[in-house]
Amino acid sequence: MNNIVKHFEKYLPLDEKEITTLTSRLVERKIKRKQYILQEGDICKYFTYVVEGCFKMYGIDNSGTEHNLVFAAEDDWIADINSLHKEKPSQLFIEAIEPTTILQLSKGDLWYLYTNFPKFDRNFRVIIEDKYIELQNRLLQTFSSNAQE
């Protein structure tokens, strides 16, 4: 749990009560290579922090081609935000590309933290904004590069 506390320290430091509340609501899981934490059609129920390992989030088009959207490695977050927030079936897959240890926070626990501890609202907003910027940059790179690049 020290990794995630250090992660939050990059944004706004947490006090003991905030740390205790956060860690009591996280669930640790070990994920095998090629194991999914989300598949197309499922509803995303967790915001997932990668302690070690790596995930890819991708969609598959009508011709069966896989399109990688993001990768999440150590000290990063991953979730299908659309599915998580709107409780809609996902159009994406989240798959471990190596053995991975994760900490998961349910939507209900995330909302609890937002409501009761303003630092978490701020911290997660910055985390999500950073992921959005990363996705925008990836899209721009895809659109402006030729196949060889």
N, C-alpha and C positions, 0 to 999 in steps of 0.2 A: 504493500500500500504506500510505501515511501515514494515510489515513482510518481504516483498520481498527485500526491501532496506537493512534491517538487514541481510538477507540471503546473499546478494552480499558482504556485509561488511566483511564476513568471508574469502573472497578470496582477492579481491582488492577493497578498498574503492572507492565509486563513488562520483564525484563532482556534483554540483547542476544541471548543464546542462545534465549530464548523467542520473541523477535521473528523471528530467523533461521529457526527451526524452523517457526513459523506461516506465514511468508511463502513458504517453500519448498514448502508443502503446499497453498497456495491456487491455484486456477485462475481467471484472469480471462476473462470472456466479455462480448461485446456482444450485447444482445438487442433485436430490433426490436419496435416497437409491434405488439400483438396476437399476438406469438410466445409460445409456451408453454415453460415449463421443467418442467412436470409436467402430465400429462393423466390423467383418470380411467382406471383400469386399469393404469397404470404403477406401478412401485415407485419411491418417492422415494429417491434415492441421495445427495443433497447437502443440506447445511445452507447456505443462500445468504445472503450479506451484500450489501445494496444500496449500491453506491457512489454512484450517481446514477440517477434515474428512479423508477419506481413499479410495483409489482405488485399484483394482487388475487388472493386465494385464495377460490374459491367452489365450491359444489356445485350440481348441477341435480337437482331433484326429478322424480318420475314424470310430472308434467304439463308438464315442460320449463321450469319457472321457475328462474331463476338466483338463488342465495342467497349473497351476499357474506359471508364470515366475517371476513376481515381484509384490511387493506391494509398494504403495506410500502413505505415511501419511503426516501429517502436516510438512511443511517446506521441501518438497521434490518435485521432478519433475517427470513427466511421459509423454511418447510419444512412438509411434512405429517409431523409428528412420529410419528404412529401408523404410517404407512407406512415411514418411515425406520427407526425402532427395531425394529418387528416384521417388517420386510421383507414386508409385505402389499400387495397392489394398492391403490392410492389410490382414494378415492371423490371426490377433489377435483381441481380444475384450478388451476394457478398461471400467470397470464397477465400479460404486460407491458401496461400501459395507456399507456405512452409509451416511447420509446427508453431503454434501461436498460443500465448497466454494473454487472456483478456480480462477486463473488468467491465461488467455491464450494469447500466443504470436504467431502470424501467421508466417509462413515460410518467407514471404516477409519482415516482420518487424524484424525477427531474422537476416536475411541477411543484412538488413539496419544497425542494431546495430553492427554486425561484421565488416562491411565495414567502418563505420564512427566513431566508438569508439573502439579502440583496447582492452580496458579493458574487453568489453563484449566478444570478441573473446576468450580471455584468460579465463575469468570466466566460460563461457559455455564449453570450452574444458575441464576444470578441473571437472565440474559437470558431463559431459558425461563420462569422464574417471572413476570417482567414481562409477557411475552407472554400467559401464562395469565390474569393479572389483567386485561389489556386485553380479552381475549376474554370474561371474566366480565362486565366492565362493559358491553361491547357487548350481550351477551345480556340483561342486566338492563334496559338502555335499550330494547331491542326489545320485551321483554315488558311494560314499564310505559308505553310510549308508544302513542298511537293513530296511525292511518295518517297523519293530517295533520301530527302532530309529527315 
